[in-house]
């Protein structure tokens, strides 16, 4: 007997310990259960729900057959605030992306950063080989001097050519006039000479006839005849005629020299016209020289800038590193790409329904990698594209206004846009609103009778819809609609406590 009592006491003690152990067992959350256990529980819940629904239908059927009033859930039309939100997701992208290109040909020295690494403004992205920088700087300096000297030589040579062209052009104009004047002068002198000679001949002819008549009359004119004969023989060498002829000869010699000089000037003009720069050519050479000077100045400034390494201009993330240590790089070659992680946005796609509610400037809540940020609709594209389902969508950018170092570029972000809102308006639960070909309507309960009421719905949230017209405050509307409910049917309303809604997200 004593042993049985001891055994019974021992069993009670073990049961008590098991009970305490069971009570102390920590409760496991549903989402932390194994996958198979969760599936079993879900199936069990579904079976329980189906069984409850069947039981409810049986009860309703019996109530209806007994001509009892059908119980319905109702809610009051309330006054409150409602906000329409749009929940979507999109890719985190940077507003500012800079691709750094090399402005020299050379060799990369050290590369202290890698793709995906976050950097601060002023951090060294890479360094060039010192010899490469020195050579690039000296080459740019030499090229600048050579270009400047060549351009100045061209300008000086052109000035000389232009001077010769100007000289030839001016001289030709003067020579033309001088030649014309000398030709006219020579002609005048030749006419003068011929007139004097003819006048002298006429006078001598008259004198000869007179002497012949006197001699025929028996007069002794021997001496006069001798003088006459002398004058006839020396007519062409008389001083006044000789002076005129000499003037003519001198003028012809001068004319010959002028024509020879004219030919020389024409040749000089022809040679310089082809070699002198036009205004366009001169301006082109000037522009070319200025461009060369500017390019080399930029190269020299760049070598000075990156002497201590190429530095980031803003805070960001290295999205691409195109070179490695010791690699050659050509002028204009891509080096590294940095995207800002402080000035960022999330690109989302909006359907035509959502687009009607969204405007630039609306606030948004953004979740990136589990961390919440503030946002604002900064841009809405005005051209639709087709999504994966071949449906037209419009992209929009949601600026992250308080981005920090925890932001990850390229990841998916959740976005809740605070679209339209209304304050102090009539509200009904969204499940009370129905639609057919005639529009939106609700089933209201008035004096225990089901009444259809057409309504105009405004802003809707996940829980409440704004009633623009068709209802009044405190009206009772049905929140659960069944095929067993018909308009005009007597029902037993069961009010549901829905409180006064505030802004809904």
Secondary structure, DSSP 4 states (H G I P E B T S, - for coil): -HHHHHHHHHHHHHHHHHHHHHHHSPPPPGGGS-HHHHHHHHHHHHHHHHHHHHHHHHHHHHHHHTTPPEEEEEEE-EEEEEEEEEEEEEEEEES-EEEEE-SS-EEB------TT-EE-TT-EEE-B-HHHHHHHHHHHHHHHHHHHHHHHHHHHHHHHHHHHHHHHHHHHHHHHHHHHHHHHHHHHHHHHHHHHHHHHHHHHHHHHHHHHHHHHTT---HHHHHHHHHHHHTGGG-HHHHHHHHHHHHHHHHHHHHHHHHHHHHHHHHHHHHHSPPHHHHHHHHHHHHHHHHHHHHHHHHHHHTTT-EE-SSSEEEEEE---TT-EE-TT-EEEEEEESSSEEEEEEE-HHHHTT--TT-EEEEEETTEEEEEEEEEE-SS-EE-TTS-EEEEEEEEETT--TT--TTSEEEEEEEEEEEEEEEEEEGGG-EEETTEEEEEEEETTEEEEEE-EEEEE-SSEEEEEES--TT-EEESS--TT--TT-BEEEEE----------
